[in-house]
Amino acid sequence: MISQGPKFTIDIEGTLHSWDKDTITTEEIIQLGGWDPSQGAIVIDKDNNETTLKPGEVVELKPGMGFSKKVRFKRGFHA
C-alpha cells in the first residue's frame, strides 16, 4: 500500500506543519505553535478574515482540489 502522506499543511505563524486529520482543536494549534494557552489562537481564512477560537473548539480543515489546504493560525485574542 502506498502512503498518501499528510492530508494538510497548516501554517502556524509562518511555520508549516503536516497534519493527517480532517480537524484540529484550539489546543492542538497552540501545542504546534509552542506558545502559552493563555494567549489563545486565531484562525485566518483564505480571505484574511480572522476569528478567535474558543478553548476546546474544533476547526474542520478542507483540502483544495488535489492540493494541500494551508490554514493559517496565529496567537492572541481579538479585543
Contacts in CASP RR format, 6 or more apart in sequence:
PFRMAT RR
TARGET T0000
AUTHOR 0000-0000-0000
METHOD contacts of the structure
MODEL  1
MISQGPKFTIDIEGTLHSWDKDTITTEEIIQLGGWDPSQGAIVIDKDNNE
TTLKPGEVVELKPGMGFSKKVRFKRGFHA
5 18 0 8 1.000
5 20 0 8 1.000
6 18 0 8 1.000
6 19 0 8 1.000
6 20 0 8 1.000
6 68 0 8 1.000
7 19 0 8 1.000
7 20 0 8 1.000
7 21 0 8 1.000
7 22 0 8 1.000
7 61 0 8 1.000
7 63 0 8 1.000
7 68 0 8 1.000
8 18 0 8 1.000
8 19 0 8 1.000
8 20 0 8 1.000
8 61 0 8 1.000
8 63 0 8 1.000
8 68 0 8 1.000
8 69 0 8 1.000
8 71 0 8 1.000
9 16 0 8 1.000
9 17 0 8 1.000
9 18 0 8 1.000
9 19 0 8 1.000
9 68 0 8 1.000
9 69 0 8 1.000
9 70 0 8 1.000
10 16 0 8 1.000
10 17 0 8 1.000
10 18 0 8 1.000
10 19 0 8 1.000
10 24 0 8 1.000
10 29 0 8 1.000
10 32 0 8 1.000
10 61 0 8 1.000
10 70 0 8 1.000
10 71 0 8 1.000
10 72 0 8 1.000
10 73 0 8 1.000
11 17 0 8 1.000
11 70 0 8 1.000
11 71 0 8 1.000
11 72 0 8 1.000
11 73 0 8 1.000
12 29 0 8 1.000
12 32 0 8 1.000
12 33 0 8 1.000
12 72 0 8 1.000
12 73 0 8 1.000
12 74 0 8 1.000
13 33 0 8 1.000
13 73 0 8 1.000
13 74 0 8 1.000
13 75 0 8 1.000
14 72 0 8 1.000
15 33 0 8 1.000
16 70 0 8 1.000
17 32 0 8 1.000
19 61 0 8 1.000
21 61 0 8 1.000
22 60 0 8 1.000
22 61 0 8 1.000
23 58 0 8 1.000
23 59 0 8 1.000
23 60 0 8 1.000
23 61 0 8 1.000
24 58 0 8 1.000
24 59 0 8 1.000
24 61 0 8 1.000
24 71 0 8 1.000
25 56 0 8 1.000
25 57 0 8 1.000
25 58 0 8 1.000
25 59 0 8 1.000
26 40 0 8 1.000
26 41 0 8 1.000
26 53 0 8 1.000
26 54 0 8 1.000
26 55 0 8 1.000
26 56 0 8 1.000
26 57 0 8 1.000
26 59 0 8 1.000
27 37 0 8 1.000
27 55 0 8 1.000
27 56 0 8 1.000
29 41 0 8 1.000
29 53 0 8 1.000
29 59 0 8 1.000
29 73 0 8 1.000
30 36 0 8 1.000
30 37 0 8 1.000
30 39 0 8 1.000
30 40 0 8 1.000
30 41 0 8 1.000
30 75 0 8 1.000
33 73 0 8 1.000
33 75 0 8 1.000
35 75 0 8 1.000
37 55 0 8 1.000
39 75 0 8 1.000
39 76 0 8 1.000
39 77 0 8 1.000
40 52 0 8 1.000
40 53 0 8 1.000
40 55 0 8 1.000
40 75 0 8 1.000
40 76 0 8 1.000
40 77 0 8 1.000
41 52 0 8 1.000
41 53 0 8 1.000
41 73 0 8 1.000
41 74 0 8 1.000
41 75 0 8 1.000
41 76 0 8 1.000
42 50 0 8 1.000
42 51 0 8 1.000
42 52 0 8 1.000
42 53 0 8 1.000
42 73 0 8 1.000
42 74 0 8 1.000
42 75 0 8 1.000
42 76 0 8 1.000
42 77 0 8 1.000
42 78 0 8 1.000
43 50 0 8 1.000
43 51 0 8 1.000
43 53 0 8 1.000
43 59 0 8 1.000
43 71 0 8 1.000
43 72 0 8 1.000
43 73 0 8 1.000
44 50 0 8 1.000
44 72 0 8 1.000
44 73 0 8 1.000
44 74 0 8 1.000
45 51 0 8 1.000
45 71 0 8 1.000
50 78 0 8 1.000
52 76 0 8 1.000
52 77 0 8 1.000
52 78 0 8 1.000
53 59 0 8 1.000
59 71 0 8 1.000
61 69 0 8 1.000
61 71 0 8 1.000
62 69 0 8 1.000
63 69 0 8 1.000
END
